[in-house]
Amino acid sequence: MAWEFDNERPIYTQLLERIQMMIISGFYKPGERLPSVREFASEAGVNPNTMQRAMLELEREGLVYSQRTSGRLITEDKDLIERTRNNIAMDKIKEFIKTMENLGYSKKDIAEMMNKFLV
């Protein structure tokens, strides 16, 4: 089944984010082999060139690496995975706070609402 995409954003960016989430959430384990670009592209319902672009960005970030005979594997650097996870979480929190402030809430209001929600 093809993945769902937002037409407002580049598909390769959405592929990158989805695969990042699969890595940082533990769906793919450190050292685990990823499906080939063609397999991933077929699963996602996208052009292999688009998937290749996302994979190259993941390599640039260090989350995956290529081995000539084994394909692409997840990094075994658990600290990098955790840092990436924390960075994404912080970005989501900042985005949420900005949205709430745009709705007219103060940081104090947001904190009180979150405390009620989390308790």
C-alpha positions as a Python dict, from the first residue, in 0.01 Angstrom:
ca = {
    (1, 'M'): (0, 0, 0),
    (2, 'A'): (137, 341, -98),
    (3, 'W'): (225, 595, 168),
    (4, 'E'): (16, 912, 197),
    (5, 'F'): (179, 1244, 109),
    (6, 'D'): (97, 1611, 157),
    (7, 'N'): (88, 1783, -183),
    (8, 'E'): (209, 2109, -23),
    (9, 'R'): (560, 1975, 54),
    (10, 'P'): (828, 1799, -151),
    (11, 'I'): (781, 1422, -148),
    (12, 'Y'): (1150, 1349, -87),
    (13, 'T'): (1132, 1560, 232),
    (14, 'Q'): (832, 1361, 351),
    (15, 'L'): (1011, 1034, 268),
    (16, 'L'): (1314, 1154, 463),
    (17, 'E'): (1101, 1244, 766),
    (18, 'R'): (911, 917, 759),
    (19, 'I'): (1226, 706, 740),
    (20, 'Q'): (1388, 919, 1014),
    (21, 'M'): (1086, 845, 1233),
    (22, 'M'): (1118, 473, 1159),
    (23, 'I'): (1481, 489, 1270),
    (24, 'I'): (1443, 703, 1584),
    (25, 'S'): (1132, 516, 1700),
    (26, 'G'): (1317, 185, 1685),
    (27, 'F'): (1120, 35, 1395),
    (28, 'Y'): (1461, -11, 1231),
    (29, 'K'): (1732, -112, 1475),
    (30, 'P'): (2095, 9, 1471),
    (31, 'G'): (2293, -196, 1221),
    (32, 'E'): (1981, -328, 1049),
    (33, 'R'): (1971, -340, 669),
    (34, 'L'): (1717, -114, 498),
    (35, 'P'): (1511, -227, 200),
    (36, 'S'): (1667, -137, -135),
    (37, 'V'): (1578, 195, -296),
    (38, 'R'): (1356, 13, -545),
    (39, 'E'): (1180, -187, -272),
    (40, 'F'): (1125, 126, -62),
    (41, 'A'): (1006, 325, -367),
    (42, 'S'): (762, 49, -463),
    (43, 'E'): (626, 31, -107),
    (44, 'A'): (588, 410, -89),
    (45, 'G'): (447, 441, -442),
    (46, 'V'): (712, 690, -554),
    (47, 'N'): (977, 717, -825),
    (48, 'P'): (1304, 543, -727),
    (49, 'N'): (1494, 866, -801),
    (50, 'T'): (1285, 1046, -539),
    (51, 'M'): (1357, 773, -285),
    (52, 'Q'): (1727, 783, -375),
    (53, 'R'): (1733, 1156, -299),
    (54, 'A'): (1585, 1092, 48),
    (55, 'M'): (1835, 811, 111),
    (56, 'L'): (2129, 1032, 13),
    (57, 'E'): (2010, 1292, 265),
    (58, 'L'): (1986, 1023, 536),
    (59, 'E'): (2342, 924, 453),
    (60, 'R'): (2454, 1287, 472),
    (61, 'E'): (2296, 1309, 819),
    (62, 'G'): (2476, 992, 920),
    (63, 'L'): (2163, 795, 1009),
    (64, 'V'): (2234, 540, 736),
    (65, 'Y'): (2545, 429, 555),
    (66, 'S'): (2615, 226, 242),
    (67, 'Q'): (2807, -96, 219),
    (68, 'R'): (2893, -208, -130),
    (69, 'T'): (2773, -566, -87),
    (70, 'S'): (2504, -519, 179),
    (71, 'G'): (2314, -209, 69),
    (72, 'R'): (2221, 60, 319),
    (73, 'L'): (2229, 0, 693),
    (74, 'I'): (2115, 198, 996),
    (75, 'T'): (2397, 362, 1187),
    (76, 'E'): (2510, 188, 1502),
    (77, 'D'): (2576, 528, 1663),
    (78, 'K'): (2301, 522, 1925),
    (79, 'D'): (2402, 871, 2046),
    (80, 'L'): (2340, 1014, 1697),
    (81, 'I'): (2001, 845, 1683),
    (82, 'E'): (1911, 985, 2027),
    (83, 'R'): (2034, 1336, 1933),
    (84, 'T'): (1826, 1323, 1615),
    (85, 'R'): (1525, 1208, 1817),
    (86, 'N'): (1570, 1493, 2067),
    (87, 'N'): (1619, 1752, 1791),
    (88, 'I'): (1300, 1642, 1617),
    (89, 'A'): (1112, 1648, 1948),
    (90, 'M'): (1236, 2000, 2023),
    (91, 'D'): (1132, 2118, 1676),
    (92, 'K'): (782, 1973, 1729),
    (93, 'I'): (754, 2142, 2070),
    (94, 'K'): (865, 2478, 1925),
    (95, 'E'): (613, 2439, 1641),
    (96, 'F'): (336, 2361, 1892),
    (97, 'I'): (423, 2660, 2111),
    (98, 'K'): (429, 2892, 1810),
    (99, 'T'): (88, 2766, 1700),
    (100, 'M'): (-55, 2817, 2049),
    (101, 'E'): (93, 3168, 2070),
    (102, 'N'): (-63, 3245, 1732),
    (103, 'L'): (-395, 3142, 1887),
    (104, 'G'): (-335, 3403, 2156),
    (105, 'Y'): (-211, 3187, 2443),
    (106, 'S'): (77, 3301, 2664),
    (107, 'K'): (358, 3063, 2757),
    (108, 'K'): (209, 3051, 3107),
    (109, 'D'): (-132, 2953, 2963),
    (110, 'I'): (32, 2686, 2747),
    (111, 'A'): (222, 2543, 3046),
    (112, 'E'): (-97, 2530, 3256),
    (113, 'M'): (-287, 2358, 2976),
    (114, 'M'): (-7, 2105, 2929),
    (115, 'N'): (8, 2034, 3302),
    (116, 'K'): (-365, 1962, 3306),
    (117, 'F'): (-329, 1740, 3000),
    (118, 'L'): (-31, 1545, 3136),
    (119, 'V'): (-170, 1483, 3484),
}
